[in-house]
Amino acid sequence: MKALVRTRRWIWLFRHQPLTIRLLAALAGVLTAAAAFAAPAQADPAADDNFIDALNHAGIDFGEPGNAMAVGQQICPMLAQPGGNFAAAASSISNRGMSPAMASMFTTIAIQTYCPQEIASLASGNLPATPQVPGMPQVPGRPGLPAMPGMTAMPGMAAMPGIPGI
């Protein structure tokens, strides 16, 4: 009986709250339910199999396949971090006991398998822009890349006004 009285009191209090509070409470309930029933993200088993096959064909000794897949899947987030690049990712693999040449091949295969959009981005020349240093001239046609003294413009590129030799 006490539970029924408490429930009615709670419902009465809820009904007499402002509309915004009721809507926020309902939204919180919906988001909680959505998070509870969301399907967990899983790696693509075909991509994992392709990754292990590519490592085997390249002759890379990677140890246990599960560990190699976990390390390979960490490469894409490394590249997405600020300052992340191929050399840093390959170096982190090399620090795990692999030779630098094998670590470079491992990193290349991981990028090809797990984040091919990075290859397309690098191949098309879309390098991440670096902040402009005040007083430092820019490379023509490449905003964010500083020019070096004595650098000349490439054929077909417009010279920068006011900067000799560029």
N, C-alpha and C positions, 0 to 999 in steps of 0.2 A: 504494500500500500504506500509506503514511504517513497519507493522508487517512482510510482505513478505521480505522486504529488511533486516530486523534484522535476520530473520530466515536463509536467504541465507548467511549472514555474519557469523552467528554462525556455520552453516554447513561448510563453507569454513575454518574457524578457526579450527574446529574439524578435518577436513581432513588433515590439515597440521601439526598436532601434531605428536610426535613420536608414534610408534606402541604401546609401553608399556603404554603410557598415555591413548590411545584409548581403549586398552584391560582392563585397570583398571577401566575406566569409564563404560564400558560395564558390567564388573563384578559387580560393585557397583549397577548398574541398575537391574541386575538379582537378586542379593541378596535382594535388597529392595522389589522387586516384590514378591520374595519367602516369605519374612517375612510378607508382607501385606496379602498374601493369605493363609498363613499356618493355619491349623485347630487348634483351641485352645485345649490344653490338658484337658481332663476331667476325673474325677474319674470313676471307674467302678461301675455302679449302683448295680450290683449283689454283689460286695464286700461290698458296704455300707449296703445293706440289710442284708447280712450275719453277718456283724459286729453288727448291732443293734439287730438281733435275738440272737446272742451269748451273748450279754450283758444282754438281757432279761432273757435268760435261766440261766445265772449265778447269777441272782438276784441283779444286780448292778443298783442302781438308778443313772441315768446319766443325767436327765433333758431332755431338748429338743433334739430330734434325730439329727437335723442339727448341733447343737453345739458339740454333742458327736462325730459325724463323723469328723468334722473339727479338733477336738483335737486328735482323733485317727490317723488321717492322718499326724499329726505333729510328731508322735512318731518316724517314720523311719528316717526323717532328723535329729532328736535329736541323734539317735544312730550312724548316719554317721559322726557327728561332731567329731573333735578331742577331746578325753576325754569323749565322749558320751558312756554311758553304761545303762544297765537296771535300776540300782538304781537311776541314775540321772533322767531318763525319768519318773519312778514311783514317784519320789519325786516332779517333776514338776506337775504331776497329783494330788498328795496329797495336794499340795499348793493351789489347786483350790477348796478345801473344801471337799475332799473325804478322807475317812479313809485310813491309809497306806495299810491295807489288800485289801480293794476294789481298791485302786489305783494300787496295784501290779497286781490284776486280770485284771483290765481295760487295763493296759500296755501289759500284756501277750496276751490278746485277740486282741489288736490292732496289735501287732507284727505278730501273727498268720494270721490275715486277710490281712494286708496291706504290710507286708514285710516278707514273710515266709523264704526267703533266709537268713535272720539273724538267724533264729532258726537253720537252717541247719548248718550255719557257727559256731554257738556256740556249737551245739551238737557234731560236729566233732572235737571240740577242737581247732579250728582256732581262737585263740585269737589274737588281734592286737599286734604286736611286740612293745615293749617299747625300747627306746634307751638304749644302754649299758652304764652303769656308769663306768668310768675308775677305775680300781683297784677292782671292785666288780665281784666276780665269777658268772658264769651263771649256771642256773639249767640244768643238763644234759638232752639233747634232747629237750630243750625248749629255743631256742635262744631268747634273749631279756628279759628273766625273771631272776632276780638276785637270787642267792642262799643265804640261811640264814646260819649263823655259826652253825655247828653241824648237818647240814642236810646230810642225807645219800642218796646214789643213790638207785633208785627203782630197784627191781629185773629185770634183763634182760637189764638194761641200763649200758652202759660203764661208768666207773669212770673217772673223769677228772684228768689228770696227774698234779701232783704238788699241789693238794689241798687235804689236809687230810680230811678224812671222806666223801668225795664225789666220 
